[in-house]
């Protein structure tokens, strides 16, 4: 796979624009790679859609909580491989023992991917869990076993520098919810993905790399969304509640339609997504929305997740289906962070990252 990925990374900017922007023609196209090799571009939307549909059919990505990761580290369990995707300068100052650094912007770098083991569960550590969930989604689509740290390093420590001063919410916002609403959804044209045949993994890698290069964060805060909805947000956004129907019916954000997570990549669902609006995915804890956003971005939609999901929007657990944000994480004071090249008291090198 790495040889194919390497070849297609050299196709050039013009090829990249064909891939991401979409073209009006559905005919096959011809471009030239390095050494003037002719490459035939064909419509690959269905091939990529099948990968995403298979991914969603497995349900939500399972996260690992800080206390469970701490136990794994204490037991020196070699079935797990820790990857910290925070900025390199933050990783250098302090990191969880045994972790290695692959900054978020480099998580789809081909050479970095080659270093990841496929026979271990990769625990992905970030600031608040959202970028880790996005990364976990793409790495899983590429054949890796992944597991984001639940709500990131802010579930491990209260140290402000470590969490990039992104303080974990102390309570939900108590924004309004509605119960009854009829929303008509128009049918839209599907995006066009032009890429060489049988190179789906190479397409996923190259496409996500492009969004990472653009510093695409993939989230919107509840405060930002509520402010937009109070003005003309319906013109900018399409809101999709990815929770189960029973929770959606009990209370949801005004204007949101319900498409459960496992149905997001079904053809019927995809035809309801506009390409001229940003899709906001509203989940339970936000990490489910983040994995969904990454998948839709890979399918050439403009999608983001509601940060912290419904756990931050409302405290009504019966309605939201999840306990409130302030009860999600209990930070332990004895969970250590170590600077790079830390030396243990015994003078033995302790799990340098």
Helices and strands as residue ranges (DSSP letters): H 2-8, H 13-21, E 29-32, G 34-36, E 38-43, H 45-57, H 66-74, E 80-84, H 88-93, E 100-101, G 104-106, H 110-114, E 121-125, H 130-141, E 145-148, G 152-155, E 194-195, H 200-213, E 219-220, H 222-229, H 233-236, E 237-241, H 245-250, E 257-258, G 261-263, H 267-270, E 278-282, H 287-298, E 303-306, H 310-313, H 317-320, G 325-327
